[in-house]
Each structure stands twice: as C-alpha cells, then as structure tokens.
Amino acid sequence: MPFSQNLGAERGSESDKHMSATRVDRAFLRIPAGQVHYRTAGETTPGGPLPLYMAHAGPGSSAGLAPMVGALGVSRRVVAPDMLGNGDSDPPLIAKTDMAFYADCALRTLDALGLETVDFYGSHTGAQIGLELAITHPGRVRRIVLDGLALFPADLKIELLAHYAPRMAPDDHGGQLSWAWTFLRDQFWHFPYFMRDPAHRLPASPVPPAAGLHAAVLDVLKALTSYHLAYHAAFEHDVEVRAPLLRTPSLVLCSDTDPLGVYMEDVAALIPGSISARLPRSRHMERILAFLDG
C-alpha cells in the first residue's frame, strides 16, 4: 500500500539519524513455508523489555525498517523479517495467499527463533499481519503498534485489486525495469498511484533522492513475480470484521502525511481499548517506545 509514505520514513528520518543505534545484522531461518530472511539487532536481557517483532509495508522489505531496528535495538532485541515473496525471503509455494498465511509465517518465525511472547510493530500490510497474529494467537503478542492500518471501502478495494499490483514477469525488452521505477515513483504523487488526477494528488509528498528510489526498485525487482501476493491478500483482508476481535493492548498510529491516515480514527474505534496518535514521522520512535515501555 502507499509505499511512498514508508520509503523515506522507514529508511530513516533526519531526527532518527541522530538517535543512538546498535548494529543491524542479517540472517536466514527456515519455516515450513520457505526460507525467511530477517534483520535483527539488540539482545534480550533478564527483566528487560520483551523482544520486538517488526513487519514491513509492501512492496519493500525489512531494509526499509533498518534504521528503526537499529535504534530500537539499543534497549531490546528486535527482529524484522522480509515477508515471504518480498526482499530476500523465498516466494510462497502457493499461488494465492491470504492474511492468515502471513500471520502463520510470523508465528512459525517466532517459533524458529524461540520467541514465546513479543511486542509487535507493523506498518501498512505489516499491521494487518500483526492484527491477525494477535487475534489468532493472543498469548504470543503482549502489545501491538498498528502503523497505517487501512480500512478500505468496498468500491476502492475492487479498484485496488484490479489495478494496484499487477502480476509481473521479466520480458525480452526489460520492460519490468521501467515499470518498477514508475510504479514506486508515482506512489509519491498520487494515492492510489494509478488514479493520476487532482482529486488523488498527495500533498507535500516529494519524491525521495534517486539513491533511495533505486534501493526500493531493487527490492521490487527481487520479488518481481511474487510481490503482488501480499498486496492482494491485504486488499482482500476484512479489517472491519477482524479489528473488533483484537484484545491485545493496541496503539493505532499514523504519520501526518500518510494517505492511510484517513482511516485512523475509524480503525481505533473498532479496536476495544485502543489508543491512537497522529504524529510527524520524526516522532514515531518516541511514541512507540512510550507505548511499549508504559
């Protein structure tokens, strides 16, 4: 979903760059659905904070979360996998996935890492994964941060499923290369990016530097033939029905420039006992820490 709001922010705001951080390492593990690549930082200490599981937005990878992983890893263990079909994780072995599939992958990843109970942060599609995990396995998630959780109306879901994430494959003319660049660049200008009219123009959303866009394009090209699966699962996910079932203490969070922020109050109203916050991206870290440590 609007990757534009996550590329610059998740790769680190100016204020984040001045925060202390610990080294971010990379590793692989295997679950029944495939091999999972993840980024990790920090350690679990006796009596200290619980480990934090972080789930990225589509269509990128945990690379976008790396600055947050390093900063949050100063005080706790942080694990941020690439969802299957994205980044350096294996593509799913099945032709169609749903949000229950990705929640089960998260559960199997926790098992493989020996993590019984964690706090959870999810951005956009990652928030939907966390929602399902906390509903179906409430004992595994102590607190959850839902950053940019969408509540798409039915007519928009139809448009998104039809146009947002087309199936792609390499072609003899390399058309996928220009497609990936345009696909990501245009998400900084309109939401949905394929509705290129004034009504869908995003305010104050500059295109990131070429190097940042290049890194994001490489993530999409790695997952060219499978990136769309998580998107379609997210668009088909019935957040309106599922959210009221959540009983885990929840922070519904959004950036003041996130187009999915229009759903924040409605999402928070669906989740019993949740709290919400609309903040500049530069203040997300402190709000997340206050919620997790409160």
C-alpha positions in Angstrom: 0.0 0.0 0.0 1.2 3.5 -0.4 4.9 2.7 -0.3 5.6 6.4 -0.8 4.8 7.0 2.9 7.3 4.4 4.1 10.3 4.6 1.8 11.8 7.8 3.1 10.4 7.4 6.7 11.3 3.8 7.3 14.7 4.3 5.8 15.3 6.9 8.4 14.1 10.5 9.1 16.7 13.2 9.8 15.9 13.1 13.5 16.3 9.3 13.5 19.8 9.6 12.1 20.9 11.4 15.3 19.5 8.7 17.7 21.8 6.1 19.1 21.7 2.8 17.4 23.1 -0.6 17.5 24.4 -2.8 14.7 21.8 -4.4 12.5 22.7 -8.0 11.4 21.1 -10.2 8.8 20.3 -13.9 8.9 18.1 -16.6 7.5 15.9 -19.2 9.1 13.6 -21.9 7.6 9.9 -22.4 8.3 7.6 -24.9 6.5 6.5 -22.3 4.0 10.1 -21.4 2.9 13.3 -19.7 3.9 12.9 -16.4 5.7 15.5 -13.6 5.6 15.5 -11.2 8.6 17.3 -8.2 10.1 18.0 -8.2 13.8 19.6 -6.0 16.5 19.9 -5.9 20.2 19.7 -8.5 22.9 17.1 -9.9 25.4 18.2 -9.2 28.9 16.7 -10.8 32.1 14.0 -8.5 33.4 14.3 -6.2 30.4 11.9 -5.4 27.6 10.3 -8.1 25.5 11.7 -8.7 22.0 10.0 -6.7 19.3 8.9 -8.2 16.0 8.6 -5.7 13.2 6.6 -6.3 10.0 7.3 -4.1 7.0 5.0 -2.5 4.4 4.7 -3.7 0.9 6.2 -3.9 -1.6 9.6 -3.5 0.0 11.5 -5.5 2.7 12.9 -5.1 6.1 15.6 -2.9 4.6 13.1 -0.1 5.0 12.9 -0.7 8.7 16.6 -1.0 9.3 17.0 2.5 10.9 14.2 1.7 13.4 15.6 -1.8 14.0 19.0 -0.3 14.9 17.6 2.4 17.1 15.1 0.2 19.0 17.7 -2.5 19.3 19.6 -0.3 21.8 17.1 -1.4 24.5 15.7 -4.7 23.4 16.0 -7.5 20.8 14.4 -6.6 17.5 13.6 -9.0 14.7 12.3 -7.7 11.3 11.7 -10.4 8.7 11.1 -10.0 4.9 7.6 -11.3 4.4 7.6 -14.3 2.1 7.5 -13.2 -1.5 9.4 -10.0 -0.7 13.0 -9.0 -0.2 15.3 -11.9 0.2 12.8 -14.3 1.6 11.5 -17.2 -0.5 8.4 -16.7 -2.6 5.3 -18.5 -1.3 4.9 -22.1 -2.5 1.2 -21.5 -3.2 -0.3 -19.4 -6.0 -2.7 -17.4 -3.8 -2.1 -16.2 -0.2 -4.3 -14.5 2.4 -3.5 -12.7 5.6 -3.9 -15.8 7.7 -1.0 -17.3 5.7 1.3 -14.3 6.6 0.2 -14.4 10.2 1.1 -18.1 10.3 4.5 -17.4 8.8 5.1 -14.8 11.5 4.1 -17.4 14.1 6.4 -20.0 12.6 9.2 -17.4 12.6 8.7 -16.8 16.3 8.8 -20.5 16.9 12.0 -20.9 14.9 13.6 -18.1 16.9 12.5 -19.5 20.2 10.4 -16.3 21.0 7.4 -17.2 23.0 5.9 -13.7 23.6 6.8 -10.5 21.8 5.7 -6.9 21.2 4.7 -6.3 17.6 5.1 -3.3 15.2 3.5 -3.5 11.8 3.4 -0.9 9.0 0.5 -1.0 6.5 0.4 -4.6 5.3 2.6 -5.5 8.2 0.0 -4.0 10.5 -2.6 -6.4 9.0 -0.3 -9.3 9.7 0.1 -8.2 13.3 -3.6 -7.8 13.6 -4.3 -11.4 12.5 -1.4 -12.8 14.6 -2.7 -11.1 17.8 -6.3 -12.2 17.2 -5.5 -15.8 16.5 -2.6 -16.2 19.0 -3.2 -13.6 21.6 -0.7 -15.2 24.0 2.2 -14.5 21.7 1.7 -10.7 21.4 1.8 -8.6 24.5 1.4 -5.1 22.9 0.9 -4.1 19.3 1.6 -1.0 17.2 -0.6 -0.7 14.1 1.0 1.9 11.9 -1.2 3.0 9.0 -3.7 0.2 9.2 -6.1 0.6 6.3 -9.9 0.3 6.3 -10.6 0.4 2.6 -14.3 0.8 1.4 -15.6 -2.0 -0.8 -15.5 0.1 -4.0 -11.9 1.1 -3.5 -10.9 -2.5 -2.8 -12.3 -3.5 -6.2 -10.1 -0.8 -7.9 -7.0 -1.7 -5.9 -7.3 -5.4 -6.6 -7.8 -4.7 -10.3 -5.0 -2.1 -10.8 -2.6 -1.6 -7.9 -0.4 -4.6 -8.0 -0.4 -6.3 -11.4 1.3 -9.6 -11.9 4.7 -9.0 -13.4 7.5 -11.1 -15.1 10.7 -10.2 -17.0 10.2 -9.6 -20.7 12.6 -9.6 -23.6 12.8 -5.8 -23.7 13.4 -5.3 -20.0 10.0 -3.5 -19.6 9.9 -4.6 -15.9 12.8 -2.2 -15.2 11.0 1.0 -16.2 7.7 -0.3 -14.8 9.3 -0.8 -11.3 10.7 2.7 -11.3 7.4 4.3 -12.4 5.4 2.1 -10.0 7.3 3.3 -7.0 7.9 6.9 -8.1 4.2 7.5 -8.8 3.3 6.4 -5.3 4.8 9.7 -4.0 2.4 11.7 -6.2 -1.0 10.1 -6.0 -3.0 7.6 -4.0 -3.9 5.2 -5.5 -0.9 5.9 -7.7 -2.9 4.8 -10.8 -5.5 7.5 -10.3 -3.5 10.3 -11.7 -5.9 13.2 -11.2 -6.0 16.3 -8.9 -8.5 14.6 -6.5 -5.9 11.9 -5.7 -2.9 14.1 -5.6 -0.8 13.7 -2.5 0.1 17.0 -0.7 3.7 17.6 0.5 5.0 14.2 -0.7 8.3 14.8 -2.5 9.9 12.0 -4.5 13.0 10.8 -2.5 16.5 11.1 -3.7 17.4 8.9 -6.6 19.5 6.6 -4.5 16.6 5.9 -2.1 14.2 5.2 -5.0 16.9 3.0 -6.6 17.1 0.9 -3.4 13.4 0.5 -3.3 13.2 -0.5 -7.0 15.8 -3.2 -6.4 13.6 -4.7 -3.6 10.7 -4.8 -6.0 12.7 -6.4 -8.8 14.0 -9.1 -6.5 10.4 -10.1 -5.8 9.1 -9.3 -9.3 7.0 -12.4 -9.8 5.6 -12.6 -6.2 5.4 -9.0 -4.8 1.7 -8.8 -5.7 0.6 -11.7 -3.5 0.8 -9.8 -0.2 -0.8 -6.8 -1.8 -3.8 -8.8 -2.9 -4.0 -10.6 0.5 -4.1 -7.1 2.1 -6.7 -5.7 -0.2 -9.0 -8.8 0.5 -8.5 -8.7 4.2 -11.6 -7.6 6.0 -10.2 -5.3 8.7 -13.7 -4.0 9.6 -14.7 -7.5 10.7 -11.4 -8.6 12.2 -10.4 -5.5 14.1 -13.1 -5.7 16.8 -11.8 -9.2 17.7 -8.5 -7.8 18.9 -8.0 -7.8 22.6 -4.2 -7.0 22.8 -3.3 -3.6 24.1 -3.0 -1.5 20.9 -1.6 1.7 19.6 -3.1 2.8 16.3 -0.5 5.1 14.8 -0.2 7.1 11.6 2.0 9.7 10.1 0.5 13.1 9.4 1.4 12.6 5.7 0.2 9.0 5.4 -2.8 8.8 3.0 -4.0 5.8 5.0 -4.2 8.1 8.0 -7.8 9.0 6.9 -8.8 5.6 8.4 -7.0 6.0 11.8 -10.0 7.2 13.9 -12.3 4.6 12.4 -9.8 1.8 13.0 -9.2 2.9 16.6 -12.9 2.9 17.2 -13.2 -0.7 16.1 -10.5 -2.0 18.5 -11.6 -2.2 22.1 -9.4 -0.1 24.4 -7.0 1.0 21.8 -5.3 4.4 21.8 -4.4 6.4 18.7 -1.8 9.0 17.7 -1.3 11.1 14.5 2.2 12.4 14.6 5.0 13.6 12.3 7.1 10.6 11.3 10.0 12.0 13.2 8.2 11.5 16.5 7.0 7.9 15.9 10.0 6.3 17.6 9.4 8.1 20.9 5.7 7.3 20.8 6.3 3.7 20.1 8.8 3.4 23.0 6.4 5.2 25.3 3.7 2.7 24.5 5.8 -0.4 24.6 7.5 0.6 27.9 4.5 2.2 29.6 
